[in-house]
Amino acid sequence: MPASCSPPDPPFPPGLELSLAPLALAHLEQVLAIERASFKIPWSRRLFLAELSMPLARDGVALQQPSGMVLGYICLWLVADEAQVHNLAVHPAFRGRGVGRWLLVSALREVQAAGARQVTLEVRAGNLAAQRLYSSLGFVQQGVRPGYYRKEGEDALLLGRALAGLPAAVREKP
Ligand SMILES: CC(C)(COP(=O)(O)OP(=O)(O)OC[C@H]1O[C@@H](n2cnc3c(N)ncnc32)[C@H](O)[C@@H]1OP(=O)(O)O)[C@@H](O)C(=O)NCCC(=O)NCCS
């Protein structure tokens, strides 16, 4: 291997075999169940259906293999050279096992191959678990939208990073 090549990712988080698939109608019931368990103001079925017909969307699901169970999903759009992450959630029973990191990095690698050069997203100021995930992947704060989540008056933090040099999908633990 040339010295400039980085070693390949370990393929999956420990104890899990996953595949990344495009979000499809067949996944919708499982996705809605995860969505409702994950957010105070969940996306509706109608919103996911609109997302499925959106030409810019590059949405993906992490499927456990061989069962095909949906462990998480990501909704992202490819707008010119920018990937915009609009939604990301992992099944509550599978959190803290590396699925979110694997899904986010795997989906970003796919949009990078399709021409994306940077990624942006918004996260609630109080969502510290998600912020730790993003900062462990090198996202930095690029702005604040004060009171963006109007019901609670909570700020949205605007985060982003260049896609070049994205960290590994599976973190090697010592
Ligand atoms: C945020 C979310 C997607 C993370 O998924 P996950 O599969 O649990 O995350 P991972 O196991 O891949 O963890 C990756 C990193 O995120 C951080 N992290 C994840 N869960 C965390 C928690 N409960 N507390 C603190 N940090 C956490 C850690 O830095 C972790 O790295 P480490 O395990 O090496 O320390 C998941 O918690 C979730 O679905 N939350 C509800 C929906 C949500 O908030 N979505 C994000 C909207 S912006």
The ligand as an SDF file (V2000), in Angstrom:
LIG
                    3D

 48 50  0  0  0  0  0  0  0  0999 V2000
  -27.6560   11.3760   17.8980 C   0  0  0  0  0  0  0  0  0  0  0  0
  -27.7920    9.8990   17.5340 C   0  0  0  0  0  0  0  0  0  0  0  0
  -28.1850    9.7870   16.0480 C   0  0  0  0  0  0  0  0  0  0  0  0
  -26.4240    9.2020   17.7550 C   0  0  0  0  0  0  0  0  0  0  0  0
  -26.5380    7.8700   17.2980 O   0  0  0  0  0  0  0  0  0  0  0  0
  -25.7600    6.6780   18.0530 P   0  0  0  0  0  0  0  0  0  0  0  0
  -25.8110    5.4930   17.1830 O   0  0  0  0  0  0  0  0  0  0  0  0
  -26.2860    6.5280   19.4250 O   0  0  0  0  0  0  0  0  0  0  0  0
  -24.2890    7.2950   18.1280 O   0  0  0  0  0  0  0  0  0  0  0  0
  -22.9180    6.4650   18.1030 P   0  0  0  0  0  0  0  0  0  0  0  0
  -23.0330    5.2460   18.9450 O   0  0  0  0  0  0  0  0  0  0  0  0
  -22.4910    6.2840   16.6840 O   0  0  0  0  0  0  0  0  0  0  0  0
  -21.9500    7.4790   18.8560 O   0  0  0  0  0  0  0  0  0  0  0  0
  -21.0170    8.2700   18.1630 C   0  0  0  0  0  0  0  0  0  0  0  0
  -20.5480    9.3740   19.0840 C   0  0  0  0  0  0  0  0  0  0  0  0
  -21.6340   10.2420   19.4220 O   0  0  0  0  0  0  0  0  0  0  0  0
  -21.5060   10.6780   20.7810 C   0  0  0  0  0  0  0  0  0  0  0  0
  -22.6570   10.1980   21.5250 N   0  0  0  0  0  0  0  0  0  0  0  0
  -23.6080    9.3260   21.0950 C   0  0  0  0  0  0  0  0  0  0  0  0
  -24.5440    9.1550   22.0640 N   0  0  0  0  0  0  0  0  0  0  0  0
  -24.1850    9.9400   23.0990 C   0  0  0  0  0  0  0  0  0  0  0  0
  -24.7520   10.2090   24.3760 C   0  0  0  0  0  0  0  0  0  0  0  0
  -25.9060    9.6390   24.7900 N   0  0  0  0  0  0  0  0  0  0  0  0
  -24.1190   11.0900   25.1770 N   0  0  0  0  0  0  0  0  0  0  0  0
  -22.9750   11.6810   24.7880 C   0  0  0  0  0  0  0  0  0  0  0  0
  -22.3820   11.4600   23.5900 N   0  0  0  0  0  0  0  0  0  0  0  0
  -22.9820   10.6050   22.7680 C   0  0  0  0  0  0  0  0  0  0  0  0
  -20.1940   10.1270   21.2790 C   0  0  0  0  0  0  0  0  0  0  0  0
  -19.1950   11.0690   20.9580 O   0  0  0  0  0  0  0  0  0  0  0  0
  -20.0350    8.9080   20.4170 C   0  0  0  0  0  0  0  0  0  0  0  0
  -18.6990    8.5200   20.2570 O   0  0  0  0  0  0  0  0  0  0  0  0
  -18.0120    7.4990   21.3100 P   0  0  0  0  0  0  0  0  0  0  0  0
  -18.9490    6.3450   21.4780 O   0  0  0  0  0  0  0  0  0  0  0  0
  -16.7560    7.1260   20.5920 O   0  0  0  0  0  0  0  0  0  0  0  0
  -17.8280    8.2880   22.5510 O   0  0  0  0  0  0  0  0  0  0  0  0
  -28.8430    9.1660   18.4440 C   0  0  0  0  0  0  0  0  0  0  0  0
  -28.5430    9.4530   19.7840 O   0  0  0  0  0  0  0  0  0  0  0  0
  -30.2790    9.5800   18.1650 C   0  0  0  0  0  0  0  0  0  0  0  0
  -30.9480    8.9960   17.3100 O   0  0  0  0  0  0  0  0  0  0  0  0
  -30.7800   10.5910   18.9200 N   0  0  0  0  0  0  0  0  0  0  0  0
  -32.1570   11.0690   18.7530 C   0  0  0  0  0  0  0  0  0  0  0  0
  -32.3280   11.8190   17.4460 C   0  0  0  0  0  0  0  0  0  0  0  0
  -31.3450   12.9630   17.3160 C   0  0  0  0  0  0  0  0  0  0  0  0
  -31.0650   13.7010   18.2480 O   0  0  0  0  0  0  0  0  0  0  0  0
  -30.8350   13.1300   16.0690 N   0  0  0  0  0  0  0  0  0  0  0  0
  -29.8850   14.1780   15.7340 C   0  0  0  0  0  0  0  0  0  0  0  0
  -30.6020   15.3900   15.2930 C   0  0  0  0  0  0  0  0  0  0  0  0
  -29.4670   16.7190   14.8960 S   0  0  0  0  0  0  0  0  0  0  0  0
  1  2  1  0
  2  3  1  0
  2  4  1  0
  2 36  1  0
  4  5  1  0
  5  6  1  0
  6  7  2  0
  6  8  1  0
  6  9  1  0
  9 10  1  0
 10 11  2  0
 10 12  1  0
 10 13  1  0
 13 14  1  0
 14 15  1  0
 15 16  1  0
 15 30  1  0
 16 17  1  0
 17 18  1  0
 17 28  1  0
 18 19  1  0
 18 27  1  0
 19 20  2  0
 20 21  1  0
 21 22  1  0
 21 27  2  0
 22 23  1  0
 22 24  2  0
 24 25  1  0
 25 26  2  0
 26 27  1  0
 28 29  1  0
 28 30  1  0
 30 31  1  0
 31 32  1  0
 32 33  2  0
 32 34  1  0
 32 35  1  0
 36 37  1  0
 36 38  1  0
 38 39  2  0
 38 40  1  0
 40 41  1  0
 41 42  1  0
 42 43  1  0
 43 44  2  0
 43 45  1  0
 45 46  1  0
 46 47  1  0
 47 48  1  0
M  END
$$$$
